Amino acid sequence: MRPFMSALAAIVLTTLLCLYPNPPAAAQPAQPYTILWQRQITGSSGQPPVISPWGDIFLLTGSGVLRLNDRGEQSWEFKTGGKPTSLPVFLADGSSFVATAKVLYKVKPYDRPGWSFDLSPPYFLIFDV
């Protein structure tokens, strides 16, 4: 009988919490803001900026990746030869992956090129089942 009562109490409590009218939180007045820096980018890829785990800002351009520090200063630029099609993926060692429609690039820290993998067809995927 005890498990039944515990379950019944949980159901009643959940129902009461769901039915209790919660008033919406009061809106806060708009606070003025200060623009710390801004940067004009030519040839945008249409992708939003990405903040890396290290606090740097990665901007995808029409032909590569720009890495900016927190003050908006360019750390490096990596040219991909094509428009990046997805946001970068970051690795713990400071490297990142950037993909275009035809090539996947590994960019090592400090703009050193890593490997690249051609994604143009025909390519074969082998699965072990």
DSSP file with accessible surface (Angstrom, degrees, kcal/mol):
  #  RESIDUE AA STRUCTURE BP1 BP2  ACC     N-H-->O    O-->H-N    N-H-->O    O-->H-N    TCO  KAPPA ALPHA  PHI   PSI    X-CA   Y-CA   Z-CA
    1    1 A M     >        0   0  172      0, 0.0     4,-2.0     0, 0.0     5,-0.2   0.000 360.0 360.0 360.0 -30.8    0.0    0.0    0.0
    2    2 A R  H  >  +     0   0  205      1,-0.2     4,-2.2     2,-0.2     5,-0.2   0.909 360.0  50.0 -64.0 -44.9    2.9    2.4    0.7
    3    3 A P  H  > S+     0   0   98      0, 0.0     4,-2.4     0, 0.0    -1,-0.2   0.896 110.4  52.8 -61.0 -35.3    4.2    2.5   -2.9
    4    4 A F  H  > S+     0   0  126      1,-0.2     4,-2.6     2,-0.2    -2,-0.2   0.925 109.4  47.4 -64.1 -43.1    0.7    3.2   -4.1
    5    5 A M  H  X S+     0   0  102     -4,-2.0     4,-2.7     2,-0.2    -1,-0.2   0.891 111.5  51.0 -66.4 -38.8    0.4    6.2   -1.7
    6    6 A S  H  X S+     0   0   73     -4,-2.2     4,-2.2     2,-0.2    -1,-0.2   0.924 112.6  45.9 -64.5 -43.1    3.8    7.5   -2.7
    7    7 A A  H  X S+     0   0   51     -4,-2.4     4,-2.3     2,-0.2    -2,-0.2   0.916 113.2  49.7 -65.6 -41.9    2.9    7.3   -6.4
    8    8 A L  H  X S+     0   0   76     -4,-2.6     4,-2.6     1,-0.2     5,-0.2   0.924 110.6  50.0 -63.9 -41.8   -0.5    8.9   -5.7
    9    9 A A  H  X S+     0   0   61     -4,-2.7     4,-2.6     1,-0.2    -1,-0.2   0.905 110.2  50.8 -63.8 -40.1    1.1   11.8   -3.7
   10   10 A A  H  X S+     0   0   53     -4,-2.2     4,-2.4     2,-0.2    -1,-0.2   0.913 111.1  48.3 -64.6 -40.5    3.6   12.4   -6.6
   11   11 A I  H  X S+     0   0  106     -4,-2.3     4,-2.5     2,-0.2    -2,-0.2   0.931 113.1  46.9 -66.3 -44.8    0.7   12.6   -9.1
   12   12 A V  H  X S+     0   0   74     -4,-2.6     4,-2.6     2,-0.2    -2,-0.2   0.934 113.3  48.7 -63.4 -44.8   -1.3   15.0   -7.0
   13   13 A L  H  X S+     0   0  103     -4,-2.6     4,-2.4    -5,-0.2    -2,-0.2   0.932 112.1  48.6 -62.4 -44.1    1.7   17.2   -6.3
   14   14 A T  H  X S+     0   0   81     -4,-2.4     4,-2.1    -5,-0.2    -1,-0.2   0.920 111.6  50.1 -62.1 -42.4    2.6   17.3  -10.0
   15   15 A T  H  X S+     0   0   68     -4,-2.5     4,-1.9     1,-0.2    -2,-0.2   0.926 111.1  48.5 -63.4 -43.5   -0.9   18.1  -11.0
   16   16 A L  H  X S+     0   0  108     -4,-2.6     4,-1.5     1,-0.2    -1,-0.2   0.907 110.9  50.4 -64.4 -40.6   -1.1   21.0   -8.4
   17   17 A L  H  < S+     0   0  114     -4,-2.4    -1,-0.2     1,-0.2    -2,-0.2   0.873 111.6  48.5 -65.4 -35.8    2.2   22.4   -9.6
   18   18 A C  H  < S+     0   0  102     -4,-2.1    -1,-0.2     1,-0.2    -2,-0.2   0.837 114.8  44.6 -72.3 -32.9    1.1   22.3  -13.2
   19   19 A L  H  < S+     0   0  130     -4,-1.9    -1,-0.2    -5,-0.2    -2,-0.2   0.658  86.0 105.4 -86.5 -16.8   -2.3   24.0  -12.4
   20   20 A Y  S  < S-     0   0  152     -4,-1.5     2,-0.5    -5,-0.2    -4,-0.0  -0.484  79.2-119.4 -67.0 124.5   -0.9   26.7  -10.1
   21   21 A P        -     0   0  102      0, 0.0    -1,-0.1     0, 0.0    -2,-0.1  -0.543  26.7-161.5 -72.1 117.2   -0.9   30.0  -12.0
   22   22 A N        -     0   0  121     -2,-0.5     3,-0.1     3,-0.0    -2,-0.0  -0.879  15.1-134.9 -97.4 117.9    2.6   31.3  -12.3
   23   23 A P        -     0   0  108      0, 0.0     3,-0.1     0, 0.0     2,-0.0  -0.418  29.9-102.8 -69.5 146.2    2.6   35.0  -13.2
   24   24 A P        -     0   0  126      0, 0.0     2,-0.1     0, 0.0     3,-0.1  -0.355  42.3 -97.9 -66.6 150.9    5.1   36.0  -15.9
   25   25 A A        -     0   0   98      1,-0.1     2,-0.2    -3,-0.1     3,-0.0  -0.402  43.1-103.5 -67.8 143.8    8.3   37.6  -14.8
   26   26 A A        -     0   0   83     -2,-0.1     2,-0.2     1,-0.1    -1,-0.1  -0.467  37.9-113.3 -69.5 137.1    8.4   41.4  -15.0
   27   27 A A        -     0   0   98     -2,-0.2    -1,-0.1     1,-0.1     3,-0.0  -0.475  27.0-128.4 -71.5 140.1   10.3   42.7  -17.9
   28   28 A Q        -     0   0  158     -2,-0.2     3,-0.1     1,-0.1    -1,-0.1  -0.655  29.6-101.6 -85.6 145.6   13.5   44.6  -17.1
   29   29 A P        -     0   0   91      0, 0.0     2,-0.1     0, 0.0    -1,-0.1  -0.344  48.0 -91.7 -65.5 148.4   14.0   48.0  -18.6
   30   30 A A        -     0   0  101      1,-0.1    -3,-0.0    -3,-0.0     0, 0.0  -0.383  40.8-144.0 -62.9 134.4   16.4   48.1  -21.5
   31   31 A Q        -     0   0  143     -2,-0.1    -1,-0.1    -3,-0.1     2,-0.0  -0.816  18.0-113.9 -99.7 139.6   19.9   48.8  -20.5
   32   32 A P        -     0   0  121      0, 0.0     2,-0.3     0, 0.0    -1,-0.0  -0.370  35.2-156.0 -67.2 150.7   22.2   50.9  -22.6
   33   33 A Y        -     0   0  193     -2,-0.0     2,-0.4     2,-0.0     0, 0.0  -0.883   9.3-135.8-127.5 161.6   25.2   49.1  -24.1
   34   34 A T        -     0   0  118     -2,-0.3     2,-0.6     0, 0.0     0, 0.0  -0.972  16.3-132.2-119.2 130.4   28.6   50.0  -25.4
   35   35 A I        -     0   0  104     -2,-0.4     3,-0.1     1,-0.2    -2,-0.0  -0.733  18.9-171.2 -80.3 118.3   30.1   48.7  -28.6
   36   36 A L        -     0   0  154     -2,-0.6     2,-0.3     1,-0.3    -1,-0.2   0.861  64.8 -26.0 -79.5 -38.6   33.6   47.6  -27.7
   37   37 A W        -     0   0   92      2,-0.0    -1,-0.3    35,-0.0     2,-0.3  -0.966  55.3-161.0-165.2 160.4   34.7   47.0  -31.3
   38   38 A Q        -     0   0  163     -2,-0.3     2,-0.4    -3,-0.1    -3,-0.0  -0.977   6.0-158.1-146.9 156.0   33.3   46.1  -34.7
   39   39 A R        -     0   0   98     -2,-0.3     2,-0.5     2,-0.0    -2,-0.0  -0.997  14.1-136.7-141.4 132.0   34.8   44.7  -37.9
   40   40 A Q        -     0   0  173     -2,-0.4     2,-0.5     2,-0.0    -2,-0.0  -0.769  22.3-164.0 -87.1 127.0   33.7   44.8  -41.5
   41   41 A I        -     0   0   44     -2,-0.5     3,-0.4    20,-0.0     2,-0.3  -0.957   5.5-150.4-115.4 126.7   34.1   41.4  -43.2
   42   42 A T  S    S+     0   0  122     -2,-0.5    20,-0.4     1,-0.2    -2,-0.0  -0.731  77.4  20.3 -93.5 143.5   34.0   41.2  -47.0
   43   43 A G  S    S-     0   0   50     -2,-0.3    19,-2.6    18,-0.2    -1,-0.2   0.930  81.8-163.7  70.2  47.3   32.8   38.0  -48.7
   44   44 A S  B     -A   61   0A  74     -3,-0.4    17,-0.2    17,-0.3    -1,-0.1  -0.271  19.3-142.6 -63.9 148.3   30.8   36.6  -45.7
   45   45 A S        -     0   0    8     15,-1.6    -1,-0.1     2,-0.2    16,-0.1   0.535  40.0-114.1 -87.6  -7.9   29.8   33.0  -45.9
   46   46 A G  S    S+     0   0   70      1,-0.3    15,-0.1    14,-0.3    -2,-0.1   0.417  79.0 123.0  88.4  -3.6   26.5   33.6  -44.3
   47   47 A Q        -     0   0   63     13,-0.3    -1,-0.3    37,-0.1    13,-0.3  -0.669  65.8-112.5 -89.6 147.6   27.4   31.6  -41.2
   48   48 A P        -     0   0   72      0, 0.0    12,-0.2     0, 0.0    -1,-0.1  -0.332  40.5 -90.1 -73.2 160.4   27.3   33.2  -37.7
   49   49 A P        -     0   0   82      0, 0.0     2,-0.4     0, 0.0    10,-0.2  -0.342  41.3-144.2 -65.2 153.8   30.5   33.9  -35.8
   50   50 A V  E     -B   58   0A  25      8,-2.3     8,-3.3    -3,-0.1     2,-0.6  -0.982   3.1-142.1-125.3 133.6   31.7   31.1  -33.5
   51   51 A I  E     -B   57   0A 111     -2,-0.4     6,-0.2     6,-0.2     5,-0.0  -0.843  23.3-141.7 -93.1 124.0   33.3   31.5  -30.1
   52   52 A S    >   -     0   0    6      4,-3.0     3,-2.0    -2,-0.6    37,-0.0  -0.313  28.1-102.5 -77.9 167.0   36.0   28.9  -29.6
   53   53 A P  T 3  S+     0   0   98      0, 0.0    -1,-0.1     0, 0.0    -2,-0.0   0.715 123.9  57.4 -61.3 -17.3   36.7   27.2  -26.2
   54   54 A W  T 3  S-     0   0   98      2,-0.1     3,-0.1    40,-0.0    -2,-0.0   0.382 121.6-105.7 -94.9   1.2   39.7   29.5  -25.9
   55   55 A G  S <  S+     0   0   37     -3,-2.0     2,-0.2     1,-0.3    -4,-0.0   0.480  77.0 132.4  89.7   1.3   37.6   32.7  -26.2
   56   56 A D        -     0   0   28     13,-0.1    -4,-3.0    14,-0.1     2,-0.5  -0.493  55.1-124.0 -82.3 160.0   38.7   33.5  -29.8
   57   57 A I  E     -BC  51  68A  24     11,-2.9    11,-3.1    -6,-0.2     2,-0.6  -0.897  17.7-158.0-108.6 126.2   36.1   34.5  -32.4
   58   58 A F  E     -BC  50  67A   1     -8,-3.3    -8,-2.3    -2,-0.5     2,-0.5  -0.921   8.4-170.2-105.8 122.1   36.1   32.5  -35.7
   59   59 A L  E     - C   0  66A  29      7,-2.6     7,-3.0    -2,-0.6     2,-0.5  -0.956  14.4-142.7-112.7 127.9   34.5   34.2  -38.7
   60   60 A L  E     - C   0  65A   5     -2,-0.5   -15,-1.6   -13,-0.3   -14,-0.3  -0.793  22.8-173.1 -90.9 125.7   33.8   32.3  -41.8
   61   61 A T  E >   -AC  44  64A   8      3,-2.7     3,-0.5    -2,-0.5   -17,-0.3  -0.450  43.6 -88.7-105.0-175.7   34.4   34.3  -45.0
   62   62 A G  T 3  S+     0   0   29    -19,-2.6   -18,-0.1   -20,-0.4   -19,-0.1   0.669 125.4  22.5 -69.6 -13.7   33.8   33.4  -48.6
   63   63 A S  T 3  S-     0   0   45    -20,-0.2    17,-2.3    20,-0.1    18,-1.1   0.206 127.7 -30.6-140.1  17.5   37.2   31.8  -48.9
   64   64 A G  E <  S-CD  61  79A   0     -3,-0.5    -3,-2.7    15,-0.3     2,-0.4  -0.990  71.8 -57.4 167.4-154.5   38.4   30.8  -45.5
   65   65 A V  E     -CD  60  78A   0     13,-2.5    13,-2.7    -2,-0.3     2,-0.4  -0.983  28.9-157.0-130.7 133.1   38.4   31.4  -41.7
   66   66 A L  E     -CD  59  77A   9     -7,-3.0    -7,-2.6    -2,-0.4     2,-0.5  -0.924   8.0-155.5-105.7 135.6   39.4   34.5  -39.7
   67   67 A R  E     -CD  58  76A  23      9,-2.7     8,-3.8    -2,-0.4     9,-1.2  -0.962  15.7-175.3-112.0 121.1   40.5   34.0  -36.1
   68   68 A L  E     -CD  57  74A   0    -11,-3.1   -11,-2.9    -2,-0.5     6,-0.2  -0.887  19.0-130.9-114.2 146.5   40.0   37.2  -34.0
   69   69 A N    >   -     0   0   22      4,-2.6     3,-2.0    -2,-0.3   -13,-0.1  -0.235  44.6 -85.8 -82.8-177.2   41.0   37.7  -30.4
   70   70 A D  T 3  S+     0   0  107      1,-0.3    -1,-0.1     2,-0.1   -14,-0.1   0.585 129.0  56.8 -71.2  -5.9   38.6   39.2  -27.8
   71   71 A R  T 3  S-     0   0  146      2,-0.2    -1,-0.3   -35,-0.0     3,-0.1   0.317 119.8-106.7-101.1   3.9   39.6   42.7  -28.9
   72   72 A G  S <  S+     0   0    8     -3,-2.0     2,-0.3     1,-0.3    -2,-0.1   0.544  73.3 141.4  84.5   6.6   38.7   42.1  -32.5
   73   73 A E        -     0   0  100      1,-0.1    -4,-2.6     2,-0.0     2,-0.4  -0.656  57.9-111.4 -84.9 138.0   42.3   41.9  -33.7
   74   74 A Q  E     -D   68   0A  84     -2,-0.3    -6,-0.3    -6,-0.2     3,-0.1  -0.505  31.0-178.8 -71.8 124.2   43.0   39.3  -36.4
   75   75 A S  E     -     0   0A  62     -8,-3.8     2,-0.3     1,-0.4    -7,-0.2   0.877  66.0 -32.0 -85.5 -46.8   45.2   36.5  -35.1
   76   76 A W  E     -D   67   0A  21     -9,-1.2    -9,-2.7     2,-0.0    -1,-0.4  -0.976  49.0-135.1-163.3 168.4   45.4   34.6  -38.4
   77   77 A E  E     -D   66   0A  61     -2,-0.3     2,-0.5   -11,-0.2   -11,-0.2  -1.000  12.3-159.3-133.6 131.8   43.5   33.8  -41.6
   78   78 A F  E     -D   65   0A  16    -13,-2.7   -13,-2.5    -2,-0.4     2,-0.5  -0.956  12.0-146.3-113.8 120.7   43.3   30.3  -43.2
   79   79 A K  E     -D   64   0A 125     -2,-0.5   -15,-0.3   -15,-0.2    -2,-0.0  -0.747  16.8-179.7 -87.8 128.3   42.4   30.2  -46.9
   80   80 A T        -     0   0    3    -17,-2.3   -16,-0.2    -2,-0.5    -1,-0.1   0.601  37.5-127.4-100.7 -17.1   40.3   27.2  -47.9
   81   81 A G  S    S+     0   0   80    -18,-1.1     2,-0.3     1,-0.2   -17,-0.1   0.443  86.3  50.9  83.3  -4.5   40.0   27.9  -51.6
   82   82 A G  S    S-     0   0   24    -19,-0.2    -2,-0.3    21,-0.0    -1,-0.2  -0.966 100.4 -77.9-154.6 168.9   36.2   27.5  -51.3
   83   83 A K        -     0   0  116     -2,-0.3    18,-0.6   -20,-0.1   -21,-0.2  -0.579  49.3-117.4 -75.5 123.7   33.3   28.8  -49.2
   84   84 A P  B     -E  100   0B   1      0, 0.0    16,-0.3     0, 0.0   -37,-0.1  -0.391  25.1-166.6 -60.1 137.6   33.1   27.1  -45.8
   85   85 A T        +     0   0   71     14,-2.6     2,-0.3     1,-0.1    15,-0.2   0.472  63.6  30.4-107.2  -7.7   29.8   25.3  -45.6
   86   86 A S  S    S-     0   0   49     13,-0.9    13,-0.3   -39,-0.0    -1,-0.1  -0.963  88.3 -88.4-146.5 164.6   29.7   24.5  -41.9
   87   87 A L        -     0   0   71     -2,-0.3    12,-0.1     1,-0.1    -2,-0.1  -0.380  55.3 -95.5 -70.0 152.1   30.8   25.9  -38.6
   88   88 A P        -     0   0   10      0, 0.0     2,-0.4     0, 0.0    10,-0.2  -0.315  29.1-141.2 -69.5 152.8   34.2   24.9  -37.3
   89   89 A V  E     -F   97   0C  87      8,-1.8     8,-2.5    -3,-0.1     2,-0.3  -0.959  18.8-142.3-113.3 134.2   34.7   22.0  -34.9
   90   90 A F  E     -F   96   0C  45     -2,-0.4     2,-0.3     6,-0.2     6,-0.2  -0.765   8.2-155.7-106.2 143.5   37.3   22.5  -32.2
   91   91 A L    >   -     0   0   56      4,-2.8     3,-1.7    -2,-0.3     0, 0.0  -0.765  30.7-112.6-110.3 159.9   39.8   20.0  -30.7
   92   92 A A  T 3  S+     0   0  107     -2,-0.3    -1,-0.1     1,-0.3     4,-0.0   0.776 112.5  62.4 -64.0 -26.4   41.4   20.1  -27.3
   93   93 A D  T 3  S-     0   0  100      1,-0.1    -1,-0.3     2,-0.0     3,-0.1   0.439 123.5 -98.1 -81.8   2.9   44.9   20.6  -28.8
   94   94 A G  S <  S+     0   0   12     -3,-1.7    16,-0.2     1,-0.3    -2,-0.1   0.391  85.6 125.5  97.8  -4.6   43.8   24.0  -30.4
   95   95 A S        -     0   0    2     13,-0.1    -4,-2.8    14,-0.1    -1,-0.3  -0.398  40.3-162.0 -80.6 165.1   43.2   22.5  -33.8
   96   96 A S  E     -FG  90 107C   2     11,-2.3    11,-3.3    -6,-0.2     2,-0.4  -0.973  14.2-131.9-144.5 158.2   39.9   22.9  -35.7
   97   97 A F  E     -FG  89 106C  49     -8,-2.5    -8,-1.8    -2,-0.3     2,-0.4  -0.935  21.2-176.4-110.0 137.1   38.1   21.3  -38.6
   98   98 A V  E     - G   0 105C   1      7,-2.4     7,-3.4    -2,-0.4     2,-0.4  -1.000   8.5-157.1-133.2 133.0   36.6   23.4  -41.4
   99   99 A A  E     - G   0 104C  15     -2,-0.4   -14,-2.6   -13,-0.3   -13,-0.9  -0.883  10.2-176.8-114.4 141.4   34.6   22.0  -44.3
  100  100 A T  B     -E   84   0B   9      3,-2.9    19,-0.0    -2,-0.4   -19,-0.0  -0.608  51.9 -88.1-112.1-175.5   33.8   23.3  -47.7
  101  101 A A  S    S+     0   0   80    -18,-0.6     3,-0.1    -2,-0.2    -2,-0.0   0.784 125.8  22.1 -66.0 -23.3   31.6   21.7  -50.3
  102  102 A K  S    S+     0   0  137      1,-0.2    17,-4.2    18,-0.1    18,-0.7   0.622 121.6  41.7-119.3 -18.9   34.6   19.7  -51.6
  103  103 A V  E     - H   0 118C  27     15,-0.3    -3,-2.9    16,-0.2     2,-0.5  -0.992  54.8-148.5-139.6 142.0   37.3   19.5  -48.9
  104  104 A L  E     -GH  99 117C  49     13,-2.6    13,-2.5    -2,-0.4     2,-0.4  -0.948  26.9-162.1-105.1 125.6   37.5   18.9  -45.2
  105  105 A Y  E     -GH  98 116C  43     -7,-3.4    -7,-2.4    -2,-0.5     2,-0.6  -0.881  16.5-152.0-111.4 141.7   40.5   20.8  -43.6
  106  106 A K  E     -G   97   0C  39      9,-2.7     8,-2.3    -2,-0.4     2,-0.6  -0.963  16.5-162.1-105.4 123.7   42.3   20.4  -40.3
  107  107 A V  E     -GH  96 113C   1    -11,-3.3   -11,-2.3    -2,-0.6     3,-0.1  -0.928   7.4-149.2-108.5 117.8   43.7   23.7  -39.2
  108  108 A K  E >>  - H   0 112C  81      4,-2.8     4,-0.6    -2,-0.6     3,-0.6  -0.351  40.6 -70.9 -77.3 165.3   46.4   23.4  -36.6
  109  109 A P  G >4 S+     0   0   23      0, 0.0     3,-0.8     0, 0.0    -1,-0.2  -0.199 118.5  25.9 -56.3 149.3   46.9   26.2  -34.0
  110  110 A Y  G 34 S-     0   0  182      1,-0.2    -2,-0.1   -16,-0.2   -15,-0.1   0.843 131.7 -67.5  64.2  37.8   48.4   29.4  -35.3
  111  111 A D  G <4 S+     0   0   56     -3,-0.6    -1,-0.2     1,-0.2   -34,-0.1   0.688  86.6 151.7  65.3  19.7   47.2   28.9  -38.9
  112  112 A R  E <<  -H  108   0C 130     -3,-0.8    -4,-2.8    -4,-0.6    -1,-0.2  -0.722  48.1-119.8 -82.2 127.3   49.4   26.0  -39.6
  113  113 A P  E     -H  107   0C  94      0, 0.0    -6,-0.2     0, 0.0     3,-0.1  -0.420  32.1-175.2 -67.7 138.5   47.8   23.8  -42.2
  114  114 A G  E     -     0   0C  28     -8,-2.3     2,-0.1     1,-0.3    -7,-0.1   0.043  45.2 -44.2-100.4-138.6   47.1   20.2  -41.2
  115  115 A W  E     -     0   0C 121     -2,-0.1    -9,-2.7   -10,-0.0    -1,-0.3  -0.428  49.4-151.9 -90.1 166.4   45.7   17.6  -43.4
  116  116 A S  E     -H  105   0C  76    -11,-0.2     2,-0.4    -2,-0.1   -11,-0.2  -0.981   1.3-153.0-136.2 150.3   42.9   17.9  -45.9
  117  117 A F  E     -H  104   0C 116    -13,-2.5   -13,-2.6    -2,-0.3     2,-0.4  -0.991  18.5-128.6-128.8 123.0   40.5   15.3  -47.2
  118  118 A D  E     -H  103   0C  97     -2,-0.4   -15,-0.3   -15,-0.2   -16,-0.0  -0.585  20.9-175.7 -73.9 124.0   38.8   15.5  -50.6
  119  119 A L        +     0   0   53    -17,-4.2   -16,-0.2    -2,-0.4    -1,-0.1   0.312  41.4 123.1-101.1   5.9   35.0   15.1  -50.3
  120  120 A S        -     0   0   39    -18,-0.7   -18,-0.1     2,-0.1    -2,-0.0  -0.450  66.7 -75.9 -70.1 139.1   34.3   15.2  -54.1
  121  121 A P  S    S+     0   0  105      0, 0.0    -1,-0.1     0, 0.0     2,-0.1  -0.360 102.9  62.8 -65.6 153.8   32.5   12.1  -55.4
  122  122 A P  S    S+     0   0  112      0, 0.0     2,-0.3     0, 0.0    -2,-0.1   0.463  70.3 137.5 -87.1 138.3   33.2    9.4  -56.1
  123  123 A Y        -     0   0  126     -4,-0.1     2,-0.4    -2,-0.1    -4,-0.0  -0.960  40.4-135.2-136.2 157.4   34.2    8.3  -52.6
  124  124 A F        -     0   0  176     -2,-0.3     2,-0.5    -3,-0.0     0, 0.0  -0.943   6.9-158.9-120.7 135.5   33.3    5.1  -50.9
  125  125 A L        -     0   0  127     -2,-0.4     2,-0.5     2,-0.0    -2,-0.0  -0.948  10.5-160.7-110.5 130.6   32.1    4.4  -47.4
  126  126 A I        -     0   0  160     -2,-0.5     2,-0.4     2,-0.0    -2,-0.0  -0.956   6.4-167.3-114.4 125.2   32.7    1.0  -45.9
  127  127 A F        -     0   0  162     -2,-0.5     2,-0.6     2,-0.0    -2,-0.0  -0.901  14.1-143.2-113.6 140.1   30.6   -0.1  -43.0
  128  128 A D              0   0  162     -2,-0.4    -2,-0.0     0, 0.0     0, 0.0  -0.898 360.0 360.0-100.6 118.2   31.3   -3.1  -40.8
  129  129 A V              0   0  177     -2,-0.6    -2,-0.0     0, 0.0     0, 0.0  -0.661 360.0 360.0-108.8 360.0   28.0   -4.8  -39.7
